[in-house]
């Protein structure tokens, strides 16, 4: 939330009075990212239901300091390996794969056993403490990490019966009114990735009036509202119109990941989307990420990365960019391949159009 400076003290005091936990940007800890919003709209089968997610969340009695992902292995709404501790459901009921990505590295380590649902939180806390204290040592000797943790706590595990097999990736169309069973769900996306407070208050008012108990945020910085009755759809049409919220953006605008709180990244995204529109480019099966900060971890099959410059006074017109793509254009891969490097901003769109064609027709690569 962006809080005006003159209202900052009052906002903090109001949060404390209502026991609302908040963090300033400088002290913020990462949220747990999950595929919970995908239940019943993008995922219909399997043992991982909404109640299981809630049971898992309830077991976390501590605030994680490392990034954590909790995902169904049969969906593509949420990234699998962008966290430091990445839990992925297995084919066996209530057992999970755990993939550890050490902070500041692309290296992913698979925990040697499946872990039972009820023990995910306690194991996560122990692993997090160990990594934050001696991460560099364990990065070069992951067996030592497994041995130490297994000797420290007791948790229910099972041998891994098969390697993780992820579904083919395609960004689901997460926007607009869509039917789900006897109801609708509504996906809302904003180009500037900001939602006005007045709009959110109206959303909450309609949810209360229609007995909708949850709002869902997604890794694509969108909002999903489920369980909209057909007879109540006009209420949502009204507030969308009142706040001039468009819900039918082009697909090539929805498949982007940009760092939080970075106008530079958003400006580059808008610039490149205009290039795509001009060329009428098909981007199906691709998702794009823009990285402007050295240590940020981005999710995408194509990565536009600004080269880091140590001179703070250098003109932005002198910035240079690299384009990378993942092996087989799979955004869940941690292996990036260099496509073009040291480019001026004006050339990025041209090369992205070329790369998009290579994805649609692999033999042309």
VENGI-V775063 format. One record per residue. N is the residue number from 1. RES is the residue in three letters. PSI is psi in degrees with one decimal (* if undefined). Layout:
BEGIN
N|RES|PSI ; N|RES|PSI
END
This chain:
BEGIN
1|UNK|135.2 ; 2|UNK|117.1 ; 3|UNK|124.5 ; 4|UNK|142.3 ; 5|UNK|-38.1 ; 6|UNK|-16.3 ; 7|UNK|4.4 ; 8|UNK|-47.3 ; 9|UNK|-42.2 ; 10|UNK|-36.8 ; 11|UNK|-46.0 ; 12|UNK|-42.5 ; 13|UNK|-41.2 ; 14|UNK|-39.4 ; 15|UNK|-42.4 ; 16|UNK|-40.3 ; 17|UNK|-32.2 ; 18|UNK|10.2 ; 19|UNK|39.1 ; 20|UNK|121.7 ; 21|UNK|131.9 ; 22|UNK|159.9 ; 23|UNK|144.5 ; 24|UNK|163.0 ; 25|UNK|-39.8 ; 26|UNK|-27.2 ; 27|UNK|11.6 ; 28|UNK|143.7 ; 29|UNK|154.3 ; 30|UNK|145.6 ; 31|UNK|161.9 ; 32|UNK|124.1 ; 33|UNK|133.6 ; 34|UNK|168.6 ; 35|UNK|18.1 ; 36|UNK|-41.7 ; 37|UNK|-19.9 ; 38|UNK|-16.1 ; 39|UNK|132.4 ; 40|UNK|-5.1 ; 41|UNK|-36.1 ; 42|UNK|-17.2 ; 43|UNK|124.6 ; 44|UNK|-18.0 ; 45|UNK|172.0 ; 46|UNK|170.4 ; 47|UNK|-14.3 ; 48|UNK|94.3 ; 49|UNK|175.1 ; 50|UNK|-38.1 ; 51|UNK|-33.3 ; 52|UNK|-42.6 ; 53|UNK|-47.0 ; 54|UNK|-38.1 ; 55|UNK|-41.2 ; 56|UNK|-47.9 ; 57|UNK|-37.9 ; 58|UNK|-20.2 ; 59|UNK|-9.7 ; 60|UNK|97.0 ; 61|UNK|12.1 ; 62|UNK|163.5 ; 63|UNK|111.1 ; 64|UNK|141.5 ; 65|UNK|-16.2 ; 66|UNK|156.8 ; 67|UNK|137.4 ; 68|UNK|135.1 ; 69|UNK|137.4 ; 70|UNK|107.6 ; 71|UNK|147.1 ; 72|UNK|134.0 ; 73|UNK|-0.7 ; 74|UNK|23.6 ; 75|UNK|168.6 ; 76|UNK|18.3 ; 77|UNK|-41.5 ; 78|UNK|142.9 ; 79|UNK|151.6 ; 80|UNK|-40.0 ; 81|UNK|20.2 ; 82|UNK|-9.7 ; 83|UNK|179.9 ; 84|UNK|-35.5 ; 85|UNK|114.6 ; 86|UNK|110.8 ; 87|UNK|128.7 ; 88|UNK|129.6 ; 89|UNK|144.7 ; 90|UNK|179.0 ; 91|UNK|-16.1 ; 92|UNK|129.3 ; 93|UNK|128.4 ; 94|UNK|20.2 ; 95|UNK|146.1 ; 96|UNK|144.5 ; 97|UNK|148.9 ; 98|UNK|123.7 ; 99|UNK|125.8 ; 100|UNK|126.3 ; 101|UNK|115.0 ; 102|UNK|137.5 ; 103|UNK|135.5 ; 104|UNK|7.1 ; 105|UNK|158.6 ; 106|UNK|1.9 ; 107|UNK|128.4 ; 108|UNK|129.2 ; 109|UNK|127.5 ; 110|UNK|123.8 ; 111|UNK|134.1 ; 112|UNK|-9.8 ; 113|UNK|158.5 ; 114|UNK|151.1 ; 115|UNK|140.1 ; 116|UNK|148.1 ; 117|UNK|-48.2 ; 118|UNK|-14.8 ; 119|UNK|4.5 ; 120|UNK|-42.3 ; 121|UNK|-47.4 ; 122|UNK|-36.8 ; 123|UNK|-40.2 ; 124|UNK|-42.9 ; 125|UNK|-41.5 ; 126|UNK|-43.1 ; 127|UNK|-41.6 ; 128|UNK|-46.5 ; 129|UNK|-43.2 ; 130|UNK|-42.5 ; 131|UNK|-42.2 ; 132|UNK|-27.1 ; 133|UNK|-41.2 ; 134|UNK|42.0 ; 135|UNK|-41.3 ; 136|UNK|-34.8 ; 137|UNK|-44.5 ; 138|UNK|-25.4 ; 139|UNK|-34.1 ; 140|UNK|-9.5 ; 141|UNK|77.2 ; 142|UNK|-26.2 ; 143|UNK|-36.9 ; 144|UNK|-37.2 ; 145|UNK|-47.5 ; 146|UNK|-42.9 ; 147|UNK|-44.7 ; 148|UNK|-45.7 ; 149|UNK|-43.7 ; 150|UNK|-27.5 ; 151|UNK|-13.4 ; 152|UNK|-42.2 ; 153|UNK|159.3 ; 154|UNK|125.8 ; 155|UNK|154.9 ; 156|UNK|127.6 ; 157|UNK|173.1 ; 158|UNK|149.1 ; 159|UNK|143.1 ; 160|UNK|117.9 ; 161|UNK|-23.9 ; 162|UNK|152.3 ; 163|UNK|151.2 ; 164|UNK|130.4 ; 165|UNK|111.5 ; 166|UNK|152.1 ; 167|UNK|159.8 ; 168|UNK|142.9 ; 169|UNK|135.6 ; 170|UNK|128.3 ; 171|UNK|118.5 ; 172|UNK|147.9 ; 173|UNK|102.4 ; 174|UNK|20.1 ; 175|UNK|158.2 ; 176|UNK|179.1 ; 177|UNK|130.2 ; 178|UNK|141.0 ; 179|UNK|140.1 ; 180|UNK|101.1 ; 181|UNK|-126.7 ; 182|UNK|1.1 ; 183|UNK|-178.3 ; 184|UNK|156.8 ; 185|UNK|150.7 ; 186|UNK|126.6 ; 187|UNK|133.2 ; 188|UNK|129.2 ; 189|UNK|142.4 ; 190|UNK|136.3 ; 191|UNK|-35.6 ; 192|UNK|2.4 ; 193|UNK|24.7 ; 194|UNK|143.1 ; 195|UNK|115.5 ; 196|UNK|143.8 ; 197|UNK|-40.5 ; 198|UNK|-37.9 ; 199|UNK|-45.2 ; 200|UNK|-37.0 ; 201|UNK|-40.1 ; 202|UNK|-38.9 ; 203|UNK|-46.6 ; 204|UNK|-38.0 ; 205|UNK|-42.8 ; 206|UNK|-39.0 ; 207|UNK|-43.5 ; 208|UNK|-41.4 ; 209|UNK|-35.0 ; 210|UNK|9.8 ; 211|UNK|41.6 ; 212|UNK|120.6 ; 213|UNK|-7.9 ; 214|UNK|143.8 ; 215|UNK|145.8 ; 216|UNK|130.7 ; 217|UNK|146.5 ; 218|UNK|163.1 ; 219|UNK|-11.1 ; 220|UNK|12.7 ; 221|UNK|37.8 ; 222|UNK|171.2 ; 223|UNK|139.8 ; 224|UNK|134.6 ; 225|UNK|123.6 ; 226|UNK|167.0 ; 227|UNK|34.4 ; 228|UNK|117.8 ; 229|UNK|146.2 ; 230|UNK|-38.4 ; 231|UNK|-14.9 ; 232|UNK|4.5 ; 233|UNK|-31.9 ; 234|UNK|-27.2 ; 235|UNK|-38.7 ; 236|UNK|-37.5 ; 237|UNK|-38.0 ; 238|UNK|-49.1 ; 239|UNK|-29.6 ; 240|UNK|-41.8 ; 241|UNK|-40.4 ; 242|UNK|-40.2 ; 243|UNK|8.5 ; 244|UNK|47.9 ; 245|UNK|118.4 ; 246|UNK|138.8 ; 247|UNK|25.0 ; 248|UNK|67.4 ; 249|UNK|158.6 ; 250|UNK|148.5 ; 251|UNK|-33.4 ; 252|UNK|-2.4 ; 253|UNK|-16.3 ; 254|UNK|-12.8 ; 255|UNK|48.9 ; 256|UNK|144.8 ; 257|UNK|124.3 ; 258|UNK|144.2 ; 259|UNK|153.6 ; 260|UNK|142.7 ; 261|UNK|51.1 ; 262|UNK|102.9 ; 263|UNK|-31.5 ; 264|UNK|-45.4 ; 265|UNK|-41.8 ; 266|UNK|-40.7 ; 267|UNK|-41.1 ; 268|UNK|-39.2 ; 269|UNK|-47.5 ; 270|UNK|-39.5 ; 271|UNK|-43.7 ; 272|UNK|-34.3 ; 273|UNK|-38.1 ; 274|UNK|-37.6 ; 275|UNK|-42.3 ; 276|UNK|-43.4 ; 277|UNK|-40.9 ; 278|UNK|-40.3 ; 279|UNK|-6.9 ; 280|UNK|54.2 ; 281|UNK|137.1 ; 282|UNK|123.3 ; 283|UNK|20.8 ; 284|UNK|135.5 ; 285|UNK|-6.5 ; 286|UNK|150.0 ; 287|UNK|141.7 ; 288|UNK|144.4 ; 289|UNK|144.4 ; 290|UNK|124.2 ; 291|UNK|118.8 ; 292|UNK|-11.9 ; 293|UNK|143.7 ; 294|UNK|-40.6 ; 295|UNK|5.1 ; 296|UNK|145.0 ; 297|UNK|120.8 ; 298|UNK|149.9 ; 299|UNK|120.6 ; 300|UNK|153.3 ; 301|UNK|-20.3 ; 302|UNK|127.2 ; 303|UNK|123.7 ; 304|UNK|112.9 ; 305|UNK|121.2 ; 306|UNK|131.8 ; 307|UNK|139.1 ; 308|UNK|134.5 ; 309|UNK|126.7 ; 310|UNK|-9.0 ; 311|UNK|106.9 ; 312|UNK|-15.7 ; 313|UNK|3.3 ; 314|UNK|139.5 ; 315|UNK|142.0 ; 316|UNK|-27.8 ; 317|UNK|-16.0 ; 318|UNK|-0.3 ; 319|UNK|146.1 ; 320|UNK|150.7 ; 321|UNK|154.0 ; 322|UNK|147.9 ; 323|UNK|127.2 ; 324|UNK|158.1 ; 325|UNK|154.6 ; 326|UNK|159.0 ; 327|UNK|128.6 ; 328|UNK|18.3 ; 329|UNK|31.0 ; 330|UNK|111.7 ; 331|UNK|-15.3 ; 332|UNK|-4.0 ; 333|UNK|146.2 ; 334|UNK|5.1 ; 335|UNK|110.8 ; 336|UNK|139.9 ; 337|UNK|138.9 ; 338|UNK|129.8 ; 339|UNK|-51.1 ; 340|UNK|151.1 ; 341|UNK|160.7 ; 342|UNK|48.3 ; 343|UNK|152.4 ; 344|UNK|157.1 ; 345|UNK|-37.9 ; 346|UNK|-17.9 ; 347|UNK|-10.3 ; 348|UNK|-47.6 ; 349|UNK|-43.1 ; 350|UNK|-45.0 ; 351|UNK|-31.2 ; 352|UNK|-37.8 ; 353|UNK|-43.3 ; 354|UNK|-43.6 ; 355|UNK|-35.7 ; 356|UNK|-39.0 ; 357|UNK|-36.7 ; 358|UNK|-32.3 ; 359|UNK|-41.4 ; 360|UNK|-31.6 ; 361|UNK|83.2 ; 362|UNK|-29.6 ; 363|UNK|-14.0 ; 364|UNK|-3.0 ; 365|UNK|*
END
